[in-house]
């Protein structure tokens, strides 16, 4: 890991800058807590927020927080990276893994329960610390997968908005929501940034035959669609911003 500041492509800076301006994600006086898992997505977001802190024409506070699930993990590289980019950092130890083990049912998977537990831990630390916003590193591929998984498995039209207000009043923001996953992979490769093989994610502690298949199947489905239509994700991004609620069957939107 070099000592120079990581380079963010002009395309990512332009895209995230427009997203921030359009949806007012981070503004003057905001106090932002970043959920930093140590995976490629949150590492880019940490880099971007540290860059914004240095170059944005307004002042805001930002701090990164990693939630430890209680089974240990590889965290030293996250400490070192945050020091490199000048990002305040905290490791928050929890017993989420024990709770997962105690409450899981046969045939169920970790992901949704674990996600809610982790989000709850982030909410707790954000509210305790007086933060106004919680930043998450979901990108456009995540939003697309979420949309099609909800459509296919839950019978709902639901995805990931750039900003929303949680039940506790905390605003949750997704500055990378229009960035493609492959752009993030390129950022990591270009800057030769180390990422832990399992990113400290509990799903990687499961045997292969017990890992969830729905998201991987959805990834393959979307890749197939994009191979046939290279503009597929561009169209999907536009669709997320141009909803025609009255063209469906929800009575709330019918005249």
C-alpha positions as CSV (number, residue, x, y, z in Angstrom):
1,X,0.0,0.0,0.0
2,X,1.6,3.2,-1.1
3,X,1.8,6.5,0.7
4,X,0.4,8.7,-2.0
5,X,-3.3,9.6,-2.0
6,X,-5.4,7.1,-4.1
7,X,-6.5,8.4,-7.5
8,X,-10.2,8.5,-8.1
9,X,-11.2,8.7,-11.8
10,X,-12.7,11.9,-13.2
11,X,-15.7,9.9,-14.2
12,X,-16.4,8.7,-10.7
13,X,-15.8,12.2,-9.3
14,X,-18.2,13.7,-11.9
15,X,-20.9,11.1,-11.3
16,X,-20.8,11.3,-7.6
17,X,-20.6,15.1,-7.6
18,X,-23.7,15.3,-9.7
19,X,-25.5,12.8,-7.5
20,X,-24.6,14.8,-4.4
21,X,-25.8,18.0,-5.9
22,X,-29.0,16.6,-7.2
23,X,-30.1,14.8,-4.1
24,X,-28.4,17.1,-1.5
25,X,-26.7,14.1,0.1
26,X,-24.0,16.0,2.0
27,X,-24.4,19.7,2.8
28,X,-22.8,22.4,4.9
29,X,-22.6,21.4,8.5
30,X,-23.5,17.7,8.1
31,X,-21.9,15.2,10.4
32,X,-21.6,11.9,8.4
33,X,-20.9,8.4,9.7
34,X,-19.6,6.0,7.1
35,X,-20.3,2.3,7.4
36,X,-16.9,0.9,6.5
37,X,-16.8,-2.9,6.1
38,X,-13.4,-2.9,4.5
39,X,-14.7,-4.2,1.2
40,X,-14.0,-2.6,-2.2
41,X,-17.2,-0.5,-2.2
42,X,-16.8,1.1,1.2
43,X,-13.1,1.6,0.7
44,X,-13.9,3.7,-2.4
45,X,-16.6,5.6,-0.5
46,X,-14.2,6.3,2.3
47,X,-11.7,7.6,-0.2
48,X,-14.4,9.8,-1.9
49,X,-15.7,11.3,1.4
50,X,-12.1,12.1,2.5
51,X,-11.5,13.7,-0.9
52,X,-14.8,15.7,-0.6
53,X,-13.7,16.8,2.9
54,X,-10.6,18.3,1.4
55,X,-12.0,19.8,-1.7
56,X,-15.7,20.5,-1.4
57,X,-16.7,24.2,-1.2
58,X,-18.6,23.5,2.1
59,X,-17.6,22.1,5.5
60,X,-18.8,18.9,7.0
61,X,-17.6,16.2,9.4
62,X,-17.0,12.6,8.5
63,X,-16.0,9.5,10.4
64,X,-15.7,5.8,9.4
65,X,-17.0,3.0,11.6
66,X,-16.5,-0.7,11.1
67,X,-18.9,-3.1,12.9
68,X,-17.1,-6.2,14.2
69,X,-19.5,-9.1,14.4
70,X,-17.8,-10.7,17.4
71,X,-15.8,-13.4,15.6
72,X,-12.8,-11.4,14.9
73,X,-11.5,-10.3,11.5
74,X,-8.8,-8.6,9.6
75,X,-8.9,-4.9,10.5
76,X,-5.3,-3.6,10.5
77,X,-5.4,-2.8,6.8
78,X,-8.6,-0.7,7.4
79,X,-6.9,1.3,10.2
80,X,-3.9,1.8,7.9
81,X,-6.0,2.9,4.9
82,X,-8.0,5.4,6.9
83,X,-4.8,6.8,8.3
84,X,-3.5,7.1,4.8
85,X,-6.5,9.1,3.6
86,X,-6.9,11.1,6.8
87,X,-10.2,9.5,7.8
88,X,-11.1,9.3,11.5
89,X,-11.9,5.7,12.2
90,X,-13.5,3.5,14.9
91,X,-13.9,-0.3,15.3
92,X,-17.1,-1.1,17.1
93,X,-17.2,-4.6,18.6
94,X,-20.5,-6.4,18.9
95,X,-21.9,-9.9,19.5
96,X,-23.9,-10.0,16.3
97,X,-22.3,-13.4,15.2
98,X,-23.4,-15.0,18.5
99,X,-27.0,-13.6,18.1
100,X,-27.0,-15.0,14.5
101,X,-26.0,-18.4,15.6
102,X,-28.5,-18.4,18.5
103,X,-31.5,-17.4,16.4
104,X,-30.9,-18.8,13.0
105,X,-33.4,-21.5,11.8
106,X,-32.6,-24.5,9.6
107,X,-32.8,-23.7,6.0
108,X,-32.5,-19.9,6.5
109,X,-29.5,-17.7,5.5
110,X,-27.7,-15.0,7.3
111,X,-27.9,-12.0,4.9
112,X,-31.2,-10.2,5.7
113,X,-31.0,-10.8,9.5
114,X,-27.3,-9.9,9.6
115,X,-27.9,-6.8,7.5
116,X,-30.6,-5.6,9.9
117,X,-28.3,-6.3,12.9
118,X,-25.4,-4.4,11.3
119,X,-27.7,-1.5,10.3
120,X,-29.0,-1.4,13.8
121,X,-25.4,-1.1,15.2
122,X,-24.7,1.7,12.8
123,X,-27.9,3.5,13.7
124,X,-27.0,3.2,17.4
125,X,-23.5,4.6,17.0
126,X,-24.7,7.4,14.6
127,X,-27.4,8.6,17.1
128,X,-25.0,8.3,20.1
129,X,-22.4,10.4,18.2
130,X,-24.8,13.1,17.1
131,X,-24.4,12.3,13.4
132,X,-26.9,13.7,11.0
133,X,-26.4,11.2,8.2
134,X,-25.3,7.6,7.7
135,X,-23.4,6.9,4.5
136,X,-23.6,3.4,2.9
137,X,-21.6,2.2,-0.1
138,X,-24.3,0.6,-2.3
139,X,-23.7,1.1,-6.0
140,X,-25.9,0.8,-9.2
141,X,-25.3,-3.0,-9.5
142,X,-26.6,-3.4,-5.9
143,X,-29.6,-1.3,-6.7
144,X,-30.4,-3.3,-9.9
145,X,-29.9,-6.7,-8.0
146,X,-32.1,-5.5,-5.2
147,X,-34.8,-4.4,-7.6
148,X,-34.9,-7.7,-9.5
149,X,-34.7,-9.8,-6.3
150,X,-37.6,-7.9,-4.8
151,X,-39.5,-8.3,-8.1
152,X,-38.7,-12.0,-8.4
153,X,-38.8,-13.3,-4.9
154,X,-40.9,-10.8,-2.9
155,X,-43.5,-9.6,-5.4
156,X,-42.6,-5.9,-4.8
157,X,-41.2,-3.0,-6.8
158,X,-38.5,-1.8,-4.5
159,X,-34.9,-0.7,-4.9
160,X,-32.4,1.6,-3.2
161,X,-32.9,5.4,-3.1
162,X,-30.0,7.8,-3.0
163,X,-31.3,9.2,0.3
164,X,-34.1,8.4,2.7
165,X,-35.1,9.0,6.3
166,X,-35.0,6.0,8.6
167,X,-37.6,5.3,11.2
168,X,-35.4,6.9,13.9
169,X,-35.1,10.2,12.0
170,X,-31.6,9.6,10.7
171,X,-31.0,10.3,7.0
172,X,-29.3,7.4,5.1
173,X,-27.3,8.4,2.0
174,X,-25.8,6.4,-0.8
175,X,-23.3,8.6,-2.7
176,X,-22.2,5.7,-5.0
177,X,-25.7,4.7,-6.1
178,X,-25.1,5.5,-9.8
179,X,-21.5,4.1,-9.9
180,X,-21.0,0.8,-11.6
181,X,-19.4,-2.1,-9.7
182,X,-16.8,-2.5,-12.4
183,X,-15.7,1.1,-11.9
184,X,-15.1,0.3,-8.2
185,X,-13.1,-2.8,-9.2
186,X,-11.0,-0.6,-11.6
187,X,-10.4,1.9,-8.7
188,X,-9.1,-0.8,-6.4
189,X,-6.9,-2.4,-9.1
190,X,-5.5,1.0,-10.4
191,X,-4.5,2.0,-6.8
192,X,-3.3,-1.5,-5.8
193,X,-5.4,-1.4,-2.6
194,X,-5.4,-4.4,-0.4
195,X,-8.9,-5.8,0.4
196,X,-9.3,-8.7,2.9
197,X,-10.4,-11.9,1.0
198,X,-13.6,-12.3,3.1
199,X,-14.2,-8.6,3.9
200,X,-15.1,-9.7,7.4
201,X,-18.6,-10.7,6.1
202,X,-20.3,-13.6,8.0
203,X,-21.6,-15.1,4.7
204,X,-18.0,-16.1,3.9
205,X,-17.9,-18.2,7.1
206,X,-20.6,-20.6,5.6
207,X,-19.9,-23.7,3.6
208,X,-20.4,-23.2,-0.1
209,X,-23.6,-25.3,-0.2
210,X,-25.1,-23.1,2.5
211,X,-24.5,-19.8,0.8
212,X,-27.5,-17.9,-0.6
213,X,-28.0,-18.4,-4.4
214,X,-30.6,-15.7,-5.2
215,X,-28.2,-12.8,-5.5
216,X,-25.7,-14.7,-7.5
217,X,-28.4,-15.9,-9.9
218,X,-29.7,-12.3,-10.2
219,X,-26.1,-11.1,-11.0
220,X,-25.9,-13.7,-13.8
221,X,-29.3,-12.7,-15.1
222,X,-28.4,-9.0,-15.2
223,X,-25.0,-9.8,-16.9
224,X,-26.9,-11.8,-19.5
225,X,-29.3,-8.8,-20.2
226,X,-26.3,-6.4,-20.4
227,X,-24.5,-8.7,-22.9
228,X,-27.5,-8.4,-25.2
229,X,-28.1,-4.7,-24.5
230,X,-25.0,-2.8,-23.5
231,X,-27.1,0.2,-22.5
232,X,-29.2,-1.9,-20.1
233,X,-27.8,-0.4,-16.9
234,X,-28.0,3.1,-18.4
235,X,-31.7,2.5,-19.1
236,X,-32.3,1.0,-15.7
237,X,-30.7,4.1,-14.0
238,X,-33.0,6.3,-16.0
239,X,-36.0,4.2,-15.0
240,X,-35.2,4.5,-11.3
241,X,-35.6,8.3,-11.7
242,X,-38.7,8.2,-13.9
243,X,-41.4,6.2,-12.2
244,X,-45.0,6.0,-13.6
245,X,-46.8,4.7,-10.5
246,X,-50.2,5.1,-12.1
247,X,-49.3,2.5,-14.7
248,X,-49.5,-0.3,-12.0
249,X,-52.3,-1.6,-9.9
250,X,-51.7,0.0,-6.5
251,X,-55.0,1.8,-5.7
252,X,-53.2,4.7,-4.0
253,X,-52.0,5.8,-7.4
254,X,-55.1,5.2,-9.5
255,X,-57.6,7.9,-10.2
